[in-house]
Amino acid sequence: MNQTKEVNLLFRTGLIAAFATLAFVGTMIVRIPIPVTGGYFNLGDTFVMAAGLLYGPLVGGLVGMIGPAAADAIGFPQFILATAVVKGIEGFAVGIVGWKSRGGSRPIAALALGIGILVAGYYVFEAILYPAMAQAVPFFGVTDAKAALAEIPPNLLQGFLSALVAYGIYRVFHRKER
Amino acid sequence: MNWKLKAGLLWLLAIPAFTGIAGHAIPGSLLPGAGYGWIGYAVVVHGAIALVLGTRAYRLASLVALAITLPVVLLGAVISFAVLFVGGWSTVQQTVTVAHYVHLFLTMVTVIPLALAMVAVIPLHRLEHHLLRRPKGVKTIEKIVLMVLRVFSHIVHFVLPNIMEVIREEGVLPVKGGVSGSHRGLSLTLRQRMSGLLSMMVHVGVEAICASIRYIPLWADEISRLPGSIESGQDKNTAGSSGEDQPKDDP
Protein backbone atom coordinates (compact mmCIF):
# COMPACT_ATOMS: atom_id res chain seq x y z
CA MET A 1 0.00 0.00 0.00
CA ASN A 2 1.53 3.39 -0.92
CA GLN A 3 1.82 6.11 1.68
CA THR A 4 -1.01 8.34 0.42
CA LYS A 5 -3.43 5.42 0.54
CA GLU A 6 -2.20 4.49 3.99
CA VAL A 7 -2.61 8.08 5.24
CA ASN A 8 -6.20 8.08 3.93
CA LEU A 9 -6.91 4.72 5.55
CA LEU A 10 -5.48 5.88 8.88
CA PHE A 11 -7.35 9.18 8.67
CA ARG A 12 -10.66 7.37 8.15
CA THR A 13 -9.82 4.92 10.92
CA GLY A 14 -9.11 7.83 13.25
CA LEU A 15 -12.43 9.49 12.37
CA ILE A 16 -14.34 6.26 12.95
CA ALA A 17 -12.57 5.69 16.30
CA ALA A 18 -13.25 9.29 17.39
CA PHE A 19 -16.94 9.34 16.46
CA ALA A 20 -17.50 5.81 17.80
CA THR A 21 -15.99 6.81 21.15
CA LEU A 22 -18.16 9.94 21.25
CA ALA A 23 -21.27 7.89 20.36
CA PHE A 24 -20.32 5.44 23.11
CA VAL A 25 -20.02 8.26 25.65
CA GLY A 26 -23.25 9.91 24.42
CA THR A 27 -25.08 6.62 24.83
CA MET A 28 -23.60 5.95 28.26
CA ILE A 29 -24.12 9.34 29.91
CA VAL A 30 -27.79 10.03 29.11
CA ARG A 31 -29.70 6.84 29.98
CA ILE A 32 -33.40 7.24 30.67
CA PRO A 33 -35.08 3.85 31.12
CA ILE A 34 -38.08 2.59 29.15
CA PRO A 35 -39.84 0.37 31.72
CA VAL A 36 -41.89 -1.73 29.27
CA THR A 37 -38.92 -3.16 27.38
CA GLY A 38 -36.12 -2.75 29.93
CA GLY A 39 -34.28 -0.68 27.32
CA TYR A 40 -33.28 2.96 27.63
CA PHE A 41 -33.48 6.33 25.91
CA ASN A 42 -30.18 8.03 24.98
CA LEU A 43 -28.55 10.64 22.74
CA GLY A 44 -25.76 8.58 21.20
CA ASP A 45 -27.51 8.82 17.83
CA THR A 46 -26.41 12.45 17.56
CA PHE A 47 -22.84 11.40 16.78
CA VAL A 48 -23.95 8.57 14.47
CA MET A 49 -26.04 10.99 12.39
CA ALA A 50 -23.38 13.72 12.50
CA ALA A 51 -20.72 11.22 11.34
CA GLY A 52 -22.89 10.20 8.39
CA LEU A 53 -23.66 13.80 7.39
CA LEU A 54 -20.09 15.07 7.75
CA TYR A 55 -17.98 12.12 6.60
CA GLY A 56 -20.21 9.86 4.53
CA PRO A 57 -21.88 6.47 4.64
CA LEU A 58 -18.84 4.32 5.47
CA VAL A 59 -17.84 6.37 8.50
CA GLY A 60 -21.48 6.83 9.58
CA GLY A 61 -22.26 3.12 9.24
CA LEU A 62 -19.20 1.92 11.14
CA VAL A 63 -19.66 4.53 13.88
CA GLY A 64 -23.28 3.38 14.27
CA MET A 65 -22.22 -0.26 14.44
CA ILE A 66 -19.42 0.18 16.96
CA GLY A 67 -20.08 3.06 19.41
CA PRO A 68 -23.66 2.53 20.64
CA ALA A 69 -23.29 -1.28 20.57
CA ALA A 70 -20.23 -1.02 22.82
CA ALA A 71 -22.29 1.08 25.23
CA ASP A 72 -25.02 -1.57 25.23
CA ALA A 73 -22.42 -4.13 26.32
CA ILE A 74 -22.32 -2.27 29.62
CA GLY A 75 -25.57 -3.18 31.34
CA PHE A 76 -27.81 -4.09 28.38
CA PRO A 77 -26.03 -6.86 26.43
CA GLN A 78 -29.26 -8.25 24.91
CA PHE A 79 -29.56 -5.15 22.72
CA ILE A 80 -26.04 -5.27 21.24
CA LEU A 81 -27.12 -7.09 18.06
CA ALA A 82 -30.18 -4.89 17.40
CA THR A 83 -28.22 -1.71 18.11
CA ALA A 84 -25.26 -2.65 15.91
CA VAL A 85 -27.48 -3.50 12.94
CA VAL A 86 -30.07 -0.71 13.28
CA LYS A 87 -27.62 2.11 14.03
CA GLY A 88 -25.15 0.84 11.45
CA ILE A 89 -27.84 1.08 8.77
CA GLU A 90 -28.98 4.43 10.19
CA GLY A 91 -25.49 5.99 9.95
CA PHE A 92 -24.97 4.52 6.47
CA ALA A 93 -28.33 5.79 5.18
CA VAL A 94 -27.83 9.28 6.63
CA GLY A 95 -24.43 9.38 4.92
CA ILE A 96 -25.79 8.15 1.57
CA VAL A 97 -28.51 10.80 1.44
CA GLY A 98 -26.99 13.77 3.28
CA TRP A 99 -23.23 13.65 2.66
CA LYS A 100 -21.71 16.24 0.31
CA SER A 101 -25.01 18.10 0.05
CA ARG A 102 -24.51 21.84 0.05
CA GLY A 103 -27.21 22.67 2.58
CA GLY A 104 -30.80 22.67 1.31
CA SER A 105 -33.29 20.00 2.25
CA ARG A 106 -31.10 16.91 1.71
CA PRO A 107 -29.56 16.87 5.20
CA ILE A 108 -33.04 17.20 6.70
CA ALA A 109 -34.32 14.35 4.49
CA ALA A 110 -31.29 12.27 5.53
CA LEU A 111 -31.97 12.85 9.23
CA ALA A 112 -35.67 12.06 8.77
CA LEU A 113 -34.67 8.82 7.08
CA GLY A 114 -32.31 8.11 10.00
CA ILE A 115 -35.16 8.58 12.50
CA GLY A 116 -37.38 6.28 10.41
CA ILE A 117 -34.70 3.57 10.32
CA LEU A 118 -34.10 3.89 14.09
CA VAL A 119 -37.79 3.48 14.95
CA ALA A 120 -38.64 0.83 12.34
CA GLY A 121 -35.42 -1.10 12.91
CA TYR A 122 -35.88 -1.48 16.66
CA TYR A 123 -39.54 -2.40 16.12
CA VAL A 124 -38.62 -5.18 13.67
CA PHE A 125 -35.95 -6.53 16.02
CA GLU A 126 -38.05 -6.37 19.18
CA ALA A 127 -41.40 -7.46 17.73
CA ILE A 128 -40.27 -10.08 15.22
CA LEU A 129 -36.60 -11.08 15.27
CA TYR A 130 -35.86 -11.25 19.03
CA PRO A 131 -38.98 -13.29 19.91
CA ALA A 132 -38.11 -15.69 17.07
CA MET A 133 -34.46 -15.91 18.13
CA ALA A 134 -35.46 -16.38 21.78
CA GLN A 135 -36.92 -19.78 20.91
CA ALA A 136 -33.40 -21.03 20.21
CA VAL A 137 -31.41 -18.70 22.51
CA PRO A 138 -33.31 -17.60 25.69
CA PHE A 139 -30.83 -14.70 26.09
CA PHE A 140 -32.82 -12.76 23.46
CA GLY A 141 -36.16 -13.26 25.19
CA VAL A 142 -36.47 -9.69 26.44
CA THR A 143 -39.22 -8.21 24.26
CA ASP A 144 -42.44 -8.99 22.44
CA ALA A 145 -44.72 -7.23 19.94
CA LYS A 146 -46.60 -5.31 22.65
CA ALA A 147 -43.43 -4.02 24.29
CA ALA A 148 -41.94 -3.13 20.89
CA LEU A 149 -45.04 -1.05 20.11
CA ALA A 150 -44.70 0.77 23.44
CA GLU A 151 -41.10 1.64 22.59
CA ILE A 152 -42.00 3.48 19.38
CA PRO A 153 -42.79 6.90 21.01
CA PRO A 154 -39.57 7.07 23.10
CA ASN A 155 -37.50 5.92 20.11
CA LEU A 156 -39.20 8.57 17.97
CA LEU A 157 -38.40 11.24 20.57
CA GLN A 158 -34.81 9.97 20.88
CA GLY A 159 -34.36 10.07 17.11
CA PHE A 160 -35.95 13.52 16.81
CA LEU A 161 -33.82 15.10 19.57
CA SER A 162 -30.64 13.45 18.28
CA ALA A 163 -31.42 14.62 14.74
CA LEU A 164 -32.01 18.20 15.96
CA VAL A 165 -28.62 18.30 17.68
CA ALA A 166 -26.91 16.54 14.72
CA TYR A 167 -28.41 19.11 12.33
CA GLY A 168 -27.13 21.92 14.56
CA ILE A 169 -23.64 20.38 14.50
CA TYR A 170 -23.84 19.92 10.72
CA ARG A 171 -24.82 23.58 10.27
CA VAL A 172 -21.85 24.77 12.35
CA PHE A 173 -19.38 22.68 10.31
CA HIS A 174 -21.09 23.61 7.03
CA ARG A 175 -20.79 27.30 7.90
CA LYS A 176 -17.09 26.82 8.74
CA GLU A 177 -16.52 25.17 5.35
CA ARG A 178 -18.02 28.15 3.55
CA MET B 1 0.09 -11.15 37.57
CA ASN B 2 0.71 -9.76 34.03
CA TRP B 3 -1.99 -7.85 32.18
CA LYS B 4 -2.79 -10.68 29.76
CA LEU B 5 -3.56 -13.01 32.65
CA LYS B 6 -5.67 -10.32 34.34
CA ALA B 7 -7.57 -9.63 31.10
CA GLY B 8 -8.09 -13.37 30.56
CA LEU B 9 -9.47 -13.79 34.08
CA LEU B 10 -11.90 -10.88 33.64
CA TRP B 11 -13.04 -12.07 30.19
CA LEU B 12 -13.63 -15.54 31.66
CA LEU B 13 -15.62 -14.00 34.50
CA ALA B 14 -17.78 -12.13 31.98
CA ILE B 15 -19.09 -15.33 30.36
CA PRO B 16 -21.74 -16.16 33.02
CA ALA B 17 -23.16 -12.62 32.86
CA PHE B 18 -23.50 -12.54 29.10
CA THR B 19 -24.82 -16.09 28.72
CA GLY B 20 -27.26 -15.87 31.63
CA ILE B 21 -25.67 -18.87 33.42
CA ALA B 22 -25.09 -16.74 36.54
CA GLY B 23 -28.80 -16.50 37.30
CA HIS B 24 -29.34 -20.26 37.30
CA ALA B 25 -26.13 -21.41 39.01
CA ILE B 26 -27.66 -21.57 42.50
CA PRO B 27 -31.43 -22.07 43.03
CA GLY B 28 -33.45 -19.84 45.35
CA SER B 29 -33.52 -16.10 45.91
CA LEU B 30 -32.89 -13.65 48.72
CA LEU B 31 -35.35 -11.04 47.34
CA PRO B 32 -37.63 -11.03 44.28
CA GLY B 33 -35.23 -10.50 41.37
CA ALA B 34 -32.11 -11.20 43.44
CA GLY B 35 -31.36 -14.91 43.12
CA TYR B 36 -28.53 -16.48 45.11
CA GLY B 37 -26.81 -17.26 41.79
CA TRP B 38 -26.57 -13.59 40.79
CA ILE B 39 -25.65 -12.46 44.31
CA GLY B 40 -22.86 -15.05 44.49
CA TYR B 41 -21.68 -14.09 41.01
CA ALA B 42 -21.68 -10.38 41.95
CA VAL B 43 -19.56 -11.09 45.05
CA VAL B 44 -17.04 -13.15 43.01
CA VAL B 45 -16.84 -10.46 40.29
CA HIS B 46 -16.32 -7.61 42.77
CA GLY B 47 -13.67 -9.63 44.63
CA ALA B 48 -11.85 -10.38 41.38
CA ILE B 49 -11.95 -6.72 40.27
CA ALA B 50 -10.56 -5.56 43.63
CA LEU B 51 -7.82 -8.19 43.34
CA VAL B 52 -6.92 -7.33 39.74
CA LEU B 53 -7.21 -3.52 39.80
CA GLY B 54 -6.35 -2.80 43.44
CA THR B 55 -8.72 -1.26 45.97
CA ARG B 56 -8.33 2.36 44.80
CA ALA B 57 -9.25 1.67 41.17
CA TYR B 58 -11.93 -0.77 42.34
CA ARG B 59 -13.55 1.96 44.44
CA LEU B 60 -13.51 4.32 41.44
CA ALA B 61 -15.05 1.67 39.13
CA SER B 62 -17.75 0.96 41.72
CA LEU B 63 -18.53 4.68 42.07
CA VAL B 64 -18.85 5.07 38.30
CA ALA B 65 -21.10 1.99 38.21
CA LEU B 66 -23.33 3.44 40.93
CA ALA B 67 -23.46 6.84 39.20
CA ILE B 68 -24.69 5.17 36.00
CA THR B 69 -26.96 2.59 37.67
CA LEU B 70 -28.84 4.65 40.25
CA PRO B 71 -30.46 7.17 37.85
CA VAL B 72 -31.48 4.37 35.45
CA VAL B 73 -32.94 2.13 38.17
CA LEU B 74 -34.54 4.84 40.32
CA LEU B 75 -35.95 6.80 37.38
CA GLY B 76 -37.17 3.58 35.77
CA ALA B 77 -38.86 2.48 38.99
CA VAL B 78 -40.53 5.89 39.41
CA ILE B 79 -41.81 5.85 35.79
CA SER B 80 -43.01 2.24 36.11
CA PHE B 81 -44.84 2.89 39.38
CA ALA B 82 -46.38 6.07 37.94
CA VAL B 83 -47.68 4.01 34.99
CA LEU B 84 -48.97 1.35 37.39
CA PHE B 85 -50.60 4.01 39.55
CA VAL B 86 -52.44 5.51 36.57
CA GLY B 87 -53.51 2.10 35.25
CA GLY B 88 -54.65 0.77 38.64
CA TRP B 89 -52.48 -1.05 41.15
CA SER B 90 -52.14 -4.81 41.09
CA THR B 91 -50.07 -6.74 43.63
CA VAL B 92 -48.72 -9.10 40.96
CA GLN B 93 -47.62 -6.20 38.74
CA GLN B 94 -45.98 -4.49 41.70
CA THR B 95 -44.03 -7.63 42.59
CA VAL B 96 -42.94 -8.15 38.99
CA THR B 97 -41.85 -4.51 38.72
CA VAL B 98 -39.89 -4.59 41.98
CA ALA B 99 -38.21 -7.86 40.91
CA HIS B 100 -37.34 -6.33 37.52
CA TYR B 101 -35.62 -3.31 39.06
CA VAL B 102 -33.85 -5.27 41.81
CA HIS B 103 -32.48 -7.59 39.10
CA LEU B 104 -31.54 -4.63 36.87
CA PHE B 105 -29.70 -2.98 39.78
CA LEU B 106 -27.82 -6.17 40.60
CA THR B 107 -26.93 -6.77 36.94
CA MET B 108 -25.72 -3.23 36.33
CA VAL B 109 -23.63 -2.92 39.51
CA THR B 110 -21.96 -6.19 38.54
CA VAL B 111 -21.54 -5.82 34.79
CA ILE B 112 -20.47 -2.14 34.64
CA PRO B 113 -17.42 -2.43 36.95
CA LEU B 114 -16.52 -5.67 35.16
CA ALA B 115 -16.63 -3.98 31.74
CA LEU B 116 -14.64 -0.99 33.04
CA ALA B 117 -12.06 -3.33 34.57
CA MET B 118 -11.81 -5.27 31.29
CA VAL B 119 -10.83 -2.04 29.52
CA ALA B 120 -8.72 -0.59 32.37
CA VAL B 121 -6.57 -3.70 32.65
CA ILE B 122 -5.22 -3.25 29.09
CA PRO B 123 -2.12 -0.99 29.29
CA LEU B 124 -2.84 1.16 26.23
CA HIS B 125 0.36 3.21 26.44
CA ARG B 126 2.55 0.12 26.84
CA LEU B 127 0.76 -1.49 23.92
CA GLU B 128 1.41 1.61 21.83
CA HIS B 129 5.09 1.71 22.78
CA HIS B 130 5.40 -2.01 22.09
CA LEU B 131 3.97 -1.53 18.58
CA LEU B 132 6.24 1.47 17.94
CA ARG B 133 9.37 -0.46 18.86
CA ARG B 134 8.90 -3.58 16.79
CA PRO B 135 12.24 -4.42 15.18
CA LYS B 136 10.60 -6.03 12.13
CA GLY B 137 8.56 -2.93 11.30
CA VAL B 138 4.86 -2.21 11.70
CA LYS B 139 2.18 -3.92 9.60
CA THR B 140 -0.76 -1.91 8.24
CA ILE B 141 -3.17 -3.59 10.66
CA GLU B 142 -0.86 -2.64 13.56
CA LYS B 143 -0.81 0.94 12.32
CA ILE B 144 -4.61 0.91 12.39
CA VAL B 145 -4.53 -0.41 15.98
CA LEU B 146 -2.03 2.33 16.86
CA MET B 147 -4.34 4.98 15.43
CA VAL B 148 -7.37 3.64 17.33
CA LEU B 149 -5.41 3.48 20.60
CA ARG B 150 -4.10 7.01 20.16
CA VAL B 151 -7.56 8.47 19.38
CA PHE B 152 -9.21 6.56 22.23
CA SER B 153 -6.56 7.62 24.77
CA HIS B 154 -6.75 11.24 23.58
CA ILE B 155 -10.53 11.37 24.00
CA VAL B 156 -10.54 9.65 27.41
CA HIS B 157 -7.64 11.62 28.88
CA PHE B 158 -8.00 15.06 27.28
CA VAL B 159 -11.29 15.60 25.45
CA LEU B 160 -13.79 14.35 28.03
CA PRO B 161 -12.28 16.24 31.01
CA ASN B 162 -12.23 19.42 28.88
CA ILE B 163 -15.83 18.87 27.80
CA MET B 164 -16.86 18.62 31.45
CA GLU B 165 -15.20 22.00 31.90
CA VAL B 166 -17.13 23.41 28.90
CA ILE B 167 -20.41 22.10 30.36
CA ARG B 168 -19.56 23.67 33.72
CA GLU B 169 -18.69 27.00 32.08
CA GLU B 170 -21.96 26.95 30.12
CA GLY B 171 -23.70 26.89 33.49
CA VAL B 172 -25.60 23.66 33.02
CA LEU B 173 -24.19 22.08 36.15
CA PRO B 174 -24.78 24.01 39.39
CA VAL B 175 -21.63 25.76 40.59
CA LYS B 176 -21.13 25.89 44.35
CA GLY B 177 -21.41 29.47 45.58
CA GLY B 178 -21.99 30.83 42.06
CA VAL B 179 -24.90 31.55 39.81
CA SER B 180 -26.02 28.35 38.09
CA GLY B 181 -27.89 27.98 34.83
CA SER B 182 -30.96 26.69 36.61
CA HIS B 183 -31.09 29.81 38.81
CA ARG B 184 -30.63 32.12 35.85
CA GLY B 185 -33.33 30.31 33.94
CA LEU B 186 -36.10 30.57 36.55
CA SER B 187 -37.96 33.27 34.65
CA LEU B 188 -37.48 31.67 31.20
CA THR B 189 -40.32 30.00 29.33
CA LEU B 190 -40.20 26.28 28.55
CA ARG B 191 -39.57 27.04 24.86
CA GLN B 192 -36.61 29.28 25.69
CA ARG B 193 -35.24 26.67 28.05
CA MET B 194 -35.53 23.93 25.41
CA SER B 195 -33.91 26.17 22.82
CA GLY B 196 -31.10 27.00 25.26
CA LEU B 197 -30.61 23.33 26.09
CA LEU B 198 -30.44 22.39 22.39
CA SER B 199 -27.94 25.18 21.66
CA MET B 200 -25.83 24.01 24.57
CA MET B 201 -25.94 20.40 23.29
CA VAL B 202 -24.92 21.53 19.79
CA HIS B 203 -22.10 23.61 21.29
CA VAL B 204 -20.87 20.69 23.42
CA GLY B 205 -21.16 18.32 20.42
CA VAL B 206 -19.12 20.65 18.19
CA GLU B 207 -16.50 21.14 20.92
CA ALA B 208 -16.26 17.39 21.45
CA ILE B 209 -15.92 16.63 17.71
CA CYS B 210 -13.36 19.39 17.08
CA ALA B 211 -11.24 18.38 20.08
CA SER B 212 -11.43 14.69 19.15
CA ILE B 213 -10.46 14.98 15.48
CA ARG B 214 -7.99 17.86 15.76
CA TYR B 215 -4.81 15.75 15.63
CA ILE B 216 -6.07 12.93 13.42
CA PRO B 217 -4.50 14.23 10.15
CA LEU B 218 -1.18 14.72 11.97
CA TRP B 219 -1.30 11.26 13.54
CA ALA B 220 -2.33 9.63 10.25
CA ASP B 221 0.70 11.18 8.57
CA GLU B 222 3.04 10.34 11.44
CA ILE B 223 1.90 6.71 11.81
CA SER B 224 1.99 6.11 8.04
CA ARG B 225 5.69 7.12 8.09
CA LEU B 226 6.55 4.29 10.49
CA PRO B 227 8.67 1.64 8.78
CA GLY B 228 6.47 -1.01 7.16
CA SER B 229 6.69 -4.68 8.04
CA ILE B 230 9.70 -6.49 6.52
CA GLU B 231 7.65 -9.65 5.87
CA SER B 232 5.04 -7.75 3.86
CA GLY B 233 7.68 -5.61 2.12
CA GLN B 234 5.96 -2.38 3.12
CA ASP B 235 9.14 -0.57 4.19
CA LYS B 236 10.00 0.43 0.62
CA ASN B 237 6.88 2.60 0.57
CA THR B 238 7.68 4.60 3.67
CA ALA B 239 9.09 8.09 3.63
CA GLY B 240 12.69 7.50 4.59
CA SER B 241 12.52 6.26 8.19
CA SER B 242 14.33 3.09 9.23
CA GLY B 243 13.62 0.42 11.84
CA GLU B 244 16.03 2.00 14.33
CA ASP B 245 14.73 5.52 13.73
CA GLN B 246 11.76 5.37 16.10
CA PRO B 247 9.86 8.54 17.10
CA LYS B 248 11.02 9.54 20.57
CA ASP B 249 8.23 11.95 21.45
CA ASP B 250 4.50 11.66 21.24
CA PRO B 251 2.95 14.47 19.16
HADDOCK unambig.tbl for C-alpha pairs under 7 A between the chains (distance, minus, plus):
assign (segid A and resid 2 and name CA) (segid B and resid 237 and name CA) 5.61 0.50 0.50
assign (segid A and resid 3 and name CA) (segid B and resid 224 and name CA) 6.36 0.50 0.50
assign (segid A and resid 3 and name CA) (segid B and resid 237 and name CA) 6.26 0.50 0.50
assign (segid A and resid 3 and name CA) (segid B and resid 238 and name CA) 6.38 0.50 0.50
assign (segid A and resid 6 and name CA) (segid B and resid 224 and name CA) 6.04 0.50 0.50
assign (segid A and resid 7 and name CA) (segid B and resid 220 and name CA) 5.25 0.50 0.50
assign (segid A and resid 7 and name CA) (segid B and resid 221 and name CA) 5.62 0.50 0.50
assign (segid A and resid 7 and name CA) (segid B and resid 224 and name CA) 5.73 0.50 0.50
assign (segid A and resid 10 and name CA) (segid B and resid 144 and name CA) 6.15 0.50 0.50
assign (segid A and resid 10 and name CA) (segid B and resid 147 and name CA) 6.71 0.50 0.50
assign (segid A and resid 10 and name CA) (segid B and resid 220 and name CA) 5.09 0.50 0.50
assign (segid A and resid 11 and name CA) (segid B and resid 216 and name CA) 6.19 0.50 0.50
assign (segid A and resid 11 and name CA) (segid B and resid 217 and name CA) 5.99 0.50 0.50
assign (segid A and resid 11 and name CA) (segid B and resid 220 and name CA) 5.28 0.50 0.50
assign (segid A and resid 13 and name CA) (segid B and resid 144 and name CA) 6.74 0.50 0.50
assign (segid A and resid 13 and name CA) (segid B and resid 148 and name CA) 6.98 0.50 0.50
assign (segid A and resid 14 and name CA) (segid B and resid 147 and name CA) 5.97 0.50 0.50
assign (segid A and resid 14 and name CA) (segid B and resid 148 and name CA) 6.10 0.50 0.50
assign (segid A and resid 14 and name CA) (segid B and resid 151 and name CA) 6.35 0.50 0.50
assign (segid A and resid 14 and name CA) (segid B and resid 216 and name CA) 5.94 0.50 0.50
assign (segid A and resid 15 and name CA) (segid B and resid 213 and name CA) 6.61 0.50 0.50
assign (segid A and resid 17 and name CA) (segid B and resid 148 and name CA) 5.69 0.50 0.50
assign (segid A and resid 17 and name CA) (segid B and resid 151 and name CA) 6.51 0.50 0.50
assign (segid A and resid 17 and name CA) (segid B and resid 152 and name CA) 6.88 0.50 0.50
assign (segid A and resid 18 and name CA) (segid B and resid 151 and name CA) 6.09 0.50 0.50
assign (segid A and resid 18 and name CA) (segid B and resid 152 and name CA) 6.87 0.50 0.50
assign (segid A and resid 18 and name CA) (segid B and resid 212 and name CA) 5.96 0.50 0.50
assign (segid A and resid 18 and name CA) (segid B and resid 213 and name CA) 6.62 0.50 0.50
assign (segid A and resid 21 and name CA) (segid B and resid 152 and name CA) 6.86 0.50 0.50
assign (segid A and resid 31 and name CA) (segid B and resid 72 and name CA) 6.26 0.50 0.50
assign (segid A and resid 32 and name CA) (segid B and resid 72 and name CA) 5.89 0.50 0.50
assign (segid A and resid 33 and name CA) (segid B and resid 72 and name CA) 5.65 0.50 0.50
assign (segid A and resid 33 and name CA) (segid B and resid 75 and name CA) 6.97 0.50 0.50
assign (segid A and resid 33 and name CA) (segid B and resid 76 and name CA) 5.10 0.50 0.50
assign (segid A and resid 34 and name CA) (segid B and resid 76 and name CA) 6.76 0.50 0.50
assign (segid A and resid 35 and name CA) (segid B and resid 76 and name CA) 5.81 0.50 0.50
assign (segid A and resid 35 and name CA) (segid B and resid 80 and name CA) 5.73 0.50 0.50
assign (segid A and resid 74 and name CA) (segid B and resid 111 and name CA) 6.32 0.50 0.50
assign (segid A and resid 74 and name CA) (segid B and resid 112 and name CA) 5.35 0.50 0.50
assign (segid A and resid 74 and name CA) (segid B and resid 115 and name CA) 6.31 0.50 0.50
assign (segid A and resid 75 and name CA) (segid B and resid 107 and name CA) 6.79 0.50 0.50
assign (segid A and resid 75 and name CA) (segid B and resid 108 and name CA) 5.00 0.50 0.50
assign (segid A and resid 75 and name CA) (segid B and resid 111 and name CA) 5.92 0.50 0.50
assign (segid A and resid 75 and name CA) (segid B and resid 112 and name CA) 6.16 0.50 0.50
assign (segid A and resid 77 and name CA) (segid B and resid 18 and name CA) 6.76 0.50 0.50
assign (segid A and resid 139 and name CA) (segid B and resid 19 and name CA) 6.71 0.50 0.50
assign (segid A and resid 139 and name CA) (segid B and resid 20 and name CA) 6.70 0.50 0.50
assign (segid A and resid 165 and name CA) (segid B and resid 198 and name CA) 6.50 0.50 0.50
assign (segid A and resid 165 and name CA) (segid B and resid 201 and name CA) 6.57 0.50 0.50
assign (segid A and resid 165 and name CA) (segid B and resid 202 and name CA) 5.35 0.50 0.50
assign (segid A and resid 168 and name CA) (segid B and resid 202 and name CA) 5.69 0.50 0.50
assign (segid A and resid 169 and name CA) (segid B and resid 202 and name CA) 5.57 0.50 0.50
assign (segid A and resid 169 and name CA) (segid B and resid 205 and name CA) 6.74 0.50 0.50
assign (segid A and resid 169 and name CA) (segid B and resid 206 and name CA) 5.84 0.50 0.50
